[in-house]
């Protein structure tokens, strides 16, 4: 099994405060992953308050994003055999019901020395 990070993005700051029903849907989704032993790290919600973005030229923007209106709102780490399975797991997340998106990336494991 490999580890994949899911980065959750929303288009509007108003969606950062989910309803009770949305919270329940998200918790049910996480619970289902845990039951399948596919949840490596339940992750966390990321606050846009006080966020900074540092560009390649080292300019600093007072925003949790570099371009556009999307905001990274949180993450989880899941276990999957490959990226295709990770994508299928992500597709079941309720974020899509509010117009959000999920970026799926494999977590690279670097080997030190002769390990």
C-alpha positions in Angstrom: 0.0 0.0 0.0 1.1 3.5 -0.7 0.1 6.7 1.0 -1.7 9.5 -0.9 -2.6 13.0 0.4 -5.9 14.5 -0.5 -5.8 18.3 -0.6 -9.3 19.7 -0.3 -10.1 23.0 -2.0 -13.2 25.2 -2.0 -14.1 28.1 -4.2 -15.8 30.3 -1.6 -14.9 31.3 1.9 -18.5 30.9 2.9 -18.2 27.2 2.4 -15.5 27.0 5.0 -18.2 26.7 7.7 -20.1 23.6 6.8 -23.6 22.8 8.1 -24.2 20.1 10.7 -25.3 17.8 7.9 -22.2 18.4 5.8 -20.0 17.7 8.9 -21.9 14.4 9.4 -21.4 13.5 5.7 -17.6 14.2 6.0 -17.3 12.2 9.3 -19.2 9.3 7.8 -16.8 9.3 4.8 -13.8 9.3 7.1 -15.4 6.6 9.3 -15.9 4.4 6.2 -12.2 4.8 5.3 -11.2 3.9 8.8 -13.3 0.8 8.7 -11.6 -0.3 5.5 -8.2 0.4 7.1 -7.5 3.0 4.3 -7.2 6.0 6.6 -3.5 6.7 7.3 -4.0 10.1 8.9 -7.4 11.8 9.5 -5.7 15.1 8.6 -7.1 18.5 9.7 -8.9 21.5 8.6 -6.7 24.5 7.5 -7.7 28.0 8.5 -7.4 30.7 5.9 -7.0 33.3 8.7 -3.5 34.7 8.7 -2.4 32.5 5.8 0.6 33.6 3.7 1.8 32.5 0.3 5.4 33.0 -0.6 6.2 33.1 -4.3 9.4 32.1 -6.1 10.6 35.7 -6.1 10.0 35.7 -2.3 7.2 38.1 -2.4 4.6 37.4 0.2 0.8 37.5 -0.4 -1.7 37.7 2.4 -3.7 34.8 1.2 -3.9 31.0 1.5 -3.7 30.6 -2.3 -1.4 31.8 -5.1 -3.9 32.3 -7.9 -7.6 32.4 -8.4 -10.3 31.9 -5.7 -9.6 28.4 -4.6 -8.6 27.9 -1.0 -6.9 24.7 0.4 -9.2 23.9 3.3 -7.8 20.7 4.7 -6.2 17.3 4.0 -6.3 13.6 4.8 -3.9 10.8 4.0 -5.2 7.6 2.7 -3.8 4.2 1.9 -4.3 2.8 -1.6 -2.6 0.4 -4.0 -2.2 3.0 -6.7 -3.3 6.4 -7.8 -6.4 5.0 -9.6 -7.7 3.5 -6.4 -6.9 6.7 -4.5 -8.9 8.7 -7.1 -11.9 6.3 -6.7 -11.7 6.8 -2.9 -11.6 10.6 -3.3 -14.7 10.5 -5.7 -16.8 9.4 -2.8 -16.1 12.5 -0.7 -19.0 14.9 -0.2 -16.9 18.0 -1.0 -18.1 17.8 -4.7 -21.7 18.6 -3.6 -20.6 22.1 -2.6 -18.4 22.7 -5.7 -15.1 21.8 -4.1 -12.3 19.8 -5.5 -9.7 17.3 -4.3 -6.1 17.1 -5.4 -4.7 13.6 -5.0 -0.9 13.1 -4.7 1.2 10.1 -3.8 3.5 10.8 -0.9 7.0 10.2 -2.0 9.2 8.2 0.4 12.9 9.2 0.1 15.5 6.6 1.1 18.4 7.9 3.2 21.9 6.5 2.6 21.9 2.7 2.0 18.4 2.0 3.4 
